[in-house]
Amino acid sequence: MQVYLDNAATTPMDNQVIDKMTEVMRDVYGNASAIHAQGRKARAVVEMARKEIAKILNCESFELVFTGSGTEADNMALRCGVNDLGIKHIITSTIEHKAVLDTAKELDDKGLAEIHYVKIDVFGRADLNHLQELSAKYEGALISLMHANNEIGTLNDIHAISKIARENGCYFHTDTVQTIGHYNLDLKALDVDFITCSAHKFHGPKGVGFLYKNKALKIKPIVTGGSQESKMRAGTENVTGIAGLAKALEVASRNIEVKIDTVTRIKKYFMEQLQSKIEGVCFNGDTSDAGGLYTVLNVSLPPSDNASTLLFQLDMNGICASGGSACNSGAIGDSHVLVGINHPANRSAVRFSFSKFSSKAEVDYAIAKLAELM
Ligand code: PLP
């Protein structure tokens, strides 16, 4: 049996997205910058996709810049913030995605901006009192705090963070790569400068995402050499990918409450089964409905002789899971997030992540194998 429980790393594509992309790939081959009929057809696909996404997120379509990944969009938020908005301080946490952490570190190393890490609690949630202090001290800073942590699922209260940012004259970027398509975000209600998206996290294609940038901001591109994306990101547009992204978001946003309910049930069932079958198991991050991302479950396992090869053995049994962030090779024990929340070094952690395609049968199989291996 093949069991895919690594949906925070990436998701299988939805058939509706595949159909849409196939149609565009076959029929719309023009360069969206060309002025002839085929070019105009491609331009229409790109602009229609932008409009649909803007409608879903309740923002202006010109506030969206298509990128080649969530990583690129995070890079843009930080680099453009520092290059173009005069930002000298970045307030972030030690458990952000590396797209944010490594970029902030580079900007700090080059003397362009100074990093300040906000304290986090045992769940990995930003300490808002400390954030308030840092924001007051470093007025005009860029606060970069993710909506949901990709390894442990803990959600930050992005509305409260936005309020702190605004009260202190700070900019606010939130990495929403793990939450777009999983919750409905309303960007008129959330006062934010930048959010980031990656299509492959919600059954869309890999290699396409976007940066939302608030219309009040004047920034320059980091990829230069063409006037695409309203001069915000040079390079011929990935028309097929952009169409797939818009389709994936449309599908994901339809009946989202039903999806949340279904996937939450699967996750809870997984938790109950684990607790009844494996003694000493516990969970990293916030697993409550309000405080944790319903697609992610980070399991902390008691010490065992098999710990170091657990992921490999799960894989041998057809189960795809992850030791943390897929972007970090999946090796158990090297996760900066687990270090950040002081996960005991003698326990191993495995991230199981779910999607609308996850089934009870998959959970039963995975739990039985895991119990056998422990
Ligand atoms: N940010 C978060 C929170 C993620 O989980 C990921 C992917 O793992 C990224 C950014 C990077 O997105 P992409 O895979 O599109 O580069």
Residues whose N, C-alpha, C, O or C-beta is under 5 A from the ligand:
A	BS01	PLP	A8 A9 S69 G70 T71 H97 A99 A148 N150 D175 V177 Q178 S198
